[in-house]
Amino acid sequence: MNIRFITVTNNYNQKKTKMVLSVNGIQGMYAHENGRSTTLKHDSHNNCGYEVAESVEQILKLIKESKAI
């Protein structure tokens, strides 16, 4: 089974750490009204999802460009 990953920036409490997440685990995403972050729903998060710095459009581009390993 091939797995694809994307790297996003954790925007929770402005620490700006990088996270590598499986594309297959993404359940959905929505942009915040402030325009500075997106909530990324993922299987590996057991609550509301990850707050990331990338926009929905940027995440979709990362998914499209991801390669199976």
N, C-alpha and C positions, 0 to 999 in steps of 0.2 A: 504494500500500500504506500503510495506516495503522499507526502504531507507538504503543504505549502505554508509558508510563514510570512508575516509582515512585521516590520519594526515601527512602533509608534511611540510617542512621547507622553509619558504619564504626566498629567497636568494637575494631579491632586496635590494640594498645598504647595504649589509652585516649586517643587523639587526638580522637575524636568528630567526625570530618569527615563531611559529607554526601556521598552518592553518588547519582547518578541512573542507574538501570539500566532497560534494556528489559525489559518483562514477557515478551516472546517468548523471551528468552534464559534464563529461569529454568528450571533442570532439576530442582530439588528443594530441600528445606531440612530441617534438623533442629535441635531445641533442645538446648542444652548442659545437662548435669546441674546446673551451678551456677545455672541459671535466669536468668542475666544476659545471655545472648547466644544467637544463632542462627547456624548456618552456612548460608549461602545459596549453593547451587551455581548458577553462571551461566556462560554461554558465554564471557564476556569474561575469566574467571579461568582460568588454565591449570593450576591446582593443585587444592587441596582446597576452594576456595570462599572467599567473603567472610565474615568474622565481623562480624555486625551486632548492634546493640543491640535491635532490635525483636524481638518474639516471633513465633512462627509465626502465631498468630492475628492479630496486627497486620499482618503482611505480607500475609496472605490478604485482610484488609480493604482494604489499600492497593491490591492487585491488583483487587479488585472495584470499587473507586471510581475506578480510573484511567480516563482518557479518551483516545481516539485523537486523535493530532495529525497 
